[in-house]
Amino acid sequence: MRISVNGQAHDLDVDPETPLLWALRDEIGLTGTKFGCGMAQCGACMVHVDGMPIRSCVTPVSALEGRDIVTIEGISGKEADAVRQAWVALDVSQCGYCQSGQIMSAVALLSVEPKPDDKAINDGMAGNICRCATYPKIRAAIHAAAKSLEG
Amino acid sequence: MGFQTPITSRRAILKGLGGLVLAAYLPSVARAQEAGTKPLPPLVPNAFVRIAPDDTVTILSKHIEFGQGPWTGLATLVAEELDADWAQIRVEHAPSDVKLYANLAMGAQLTGGSTAIANSYMQMRRTGAAARAMLVAAAAKQWKVPASEIKVEKGVISHASGRTSRFGALAEAAAHMPVPTDVVLKDPANFRLIGTDLPKPDTFVKSHGQALYTLDLRDPDMVIAMVARPNRFGAKATAVDDSQARKIKGYLSSAIIPQGVVVFAKSTYPAMKAREALKITWDESAAHKKGTKAIVADYMEQSRQPGAVAATRGNAMAKIAAGGTQIVEQTYVFPYLAHAPMETLDAVVRFDGQKAACHFGSQGPTIDQGAIATALGIKPENVSIDVALAGGSFGRRATASGDFAAEAATCAKAYGKNVPVKLVWTREDDMRGGFYRPLYVHRMRGMVAPDGTISAWHHTIVGQSIMGGTPFEALMVKNGIDDTSVEGASDMPYRVADFQCDLHSTKQGVPVLWWRSVGHTHTGFATETFVDMLLEKAGKDPIDGRLALLDASAREAGVLKAVKELAGWKGRKAGDKGYGVAVHKSFNTYVAQIAEVMRDENGQPKVTHVWCAVDCGVAVNPNVIRAQMEGGIGYGLGHALYASLDLDESGQVVQTNFDKYRSLRIGEMPVVDVVIVKSAVAPTGVGEPGVPPIGPAVSNAWRALTGTAVTHLPFVPGETA
């Protein structure tokens, strides 16, 4: 089986039912994508497939042949740059473990909604749990990133 | 071990870099006014500060960073006295070594009780001052000028003659300088870094997917271990059939261990599949089979009788017995709670038969070294722990038994080969694995006089002791009272002539543990909602009423006044919004909060705004303090509103993942405004004290809005037992 991650092809010799999360982490060695719940509840495992945010913990690799997978290590573009810059400038993270997933969701949100209001942020980020409750800073960072994209 | 994902190696700094290596001990220069009652340990700057030729200054943090900011805080203290440029500062975890890295408040290498800054304040400042003095001495020697004429500012050493140097160029020479016999610390008026918002040194990697947690450690020889645990606490595996597991590619072997049955596999997903495929026979003869409902009913009954007296003055019992209709009585129920940090428990252990090399987010390396040594039958000094970043803990990564560290060691021993074994817990393992905030029932009775004074207060608490049965029992349990069961209740701050707080310590087969703010998680809720009800009965304003029951100089009064001003308090209700206040001291930090609460479309509480005032002494890192208040409010609010860890009537855990153990999400997080009360008192912690006031503030606001007192948590029960 062959999947494309961050523009690179990877041949995998695993059970086709293996969730993408574990293929990324154990087989390909990309550990920025995190395990949090294993049942699409927390968003720590968020990656992009063909530009859409998906939860890699419940997505089998067999469903991803020929698709374009992007992880936190490979995310690029103006939204990604703006989001990461805002995350650093505002010192968003506490334990940091969920932040890869938060950033992937935030980039996806800004890609479809360049100037999200608080409601759009609530909706776009509802799938990502942060047990440290960095939510006020996540919200502020998304607004800051949106603002930087205007200019 | 050669990790494929290279961990920043502490050894690279120890061996690879030249530079400042201060081998000699500096004599202890404990000054009574600085050190308080305990003498400070000898200065060992070498253990905490490395200055490399490339001019980077690396601080070794004796406290684990899992979100509460000790990396930033400890580095700030060193950098302040070193007069370093913040941009040159790096931080790493110190390795396990209790002689060098003990928490001075505890005597063990352990992070907890919100003590990181409090116990490090003088030690880290003195360390920075010592390193600075040696750099200055090196410059004086090289430049042939008196040390007293040398200045250090923002990482630059200079002399009026025009000579200047950065730290890196002088680090090697400084290492050979005689150690100063004393260090002079800055007058706080001259602080340049302490009290300012400094960028956190762990932010960049955490914003780029580059931070390495235990789960991220990889090695070509690594084996993944997962443990099948029983459905009920206390059950034991007696037999295992792995014939189905053997069909799974990547499965290696399995073994019965005290915790259950461990499965070994080459990677994580095969380990999960193989674990599911095991057929295990369990002996449940000693298993815990009591459900939450039965436990609550039992505790309710016990609460009708006074327990062992934790604190008493006057005669509250007699006064209440004679009180008649003036009595206010209220019961409270607090469920078991899981910590549920984002990173589930994990640890890497490599055991060669003699020594164990361990890598994991160890919150208490001294405890874990002992637990691992016991599990392996070796001496603690043969156990080394490289401390990793952890994806949260909230207390879970420190247990008195070193539970998951010992389990990882047991797994490594069971595997029996000299390879790194990584123990991985799934979310279900984490939620079902015990070590919960204990379930408590409180019964409170009080009397209020028409003038708003409280004439009697009787508080009975029923629940499991966290410290009982652990090595901490001798220290922490006195006369049957585990202070962590009554802290915040037995010493509640309000003036009451006749007062009693007593405790029934119960036994259950459910492992319990400290959970972010420990006893204050429930005592703060009970005392602060109860005093609010008494004040309402007396017709008093919640803030002015509290202030009247406190000494004017009390720090509780200070934060109450500050939060009142911050929120522009106008009373308990305005239109469709209710307002509630709570104030609570924990870990010597004082926090007051005001919550603004509305009804949502389902008639449930929606917390829209929280104002918070905190007095934690000297504010070392205001940005970290504000973040911890926000985070503590979010953590406390999410659990108060939504979380309950229940056992069904057969003793099995009901909520096993975030689908049923509901966590606060972004749309449920209120706007938070924080004010830090100015103080010159020695700093105290902020990791936990933001938690206790939010639940009672919301409950008081809800009562103001609806007339209903929420006293059985959570506010919004989900699927329960």
Interface residues (C-beta under 8 A of the other chain):
Chain A: V14 D15 T18 P19 W22 R25 D26 E27 G29 T31 G32 T33 K34 F35 G36 C37 G38 M39 Q41 C42 A44 T71 I72 E73 R84 W87 V88 D91 V92 S93 Q94 C95 G96 Y97 C98 Q99 S100 I103 I121 N122 D123 M125 A126 N128 I129 C130 R131 C132 A133 T134 Y135 P136 K137 I138 R139
Chain B: Q4 T5 F66 G67 Q68 G69 P199 K200 D202 T203 F204 V205 K206 S207 H208 G209 Q210 A211 L212 Y213 L215 D216 R218 I248 K249 S267 T268 Y269 P270 K273 A340 P341 M342 E343 T344 L389 A390 G391 G392 S393 F394 T426 R427 E428 N623 A627 E630 G631 I633 G634 Y635 L637 G638 N657 F658 D659 S663 L664 R665 I666 G667 M669 V671 V672
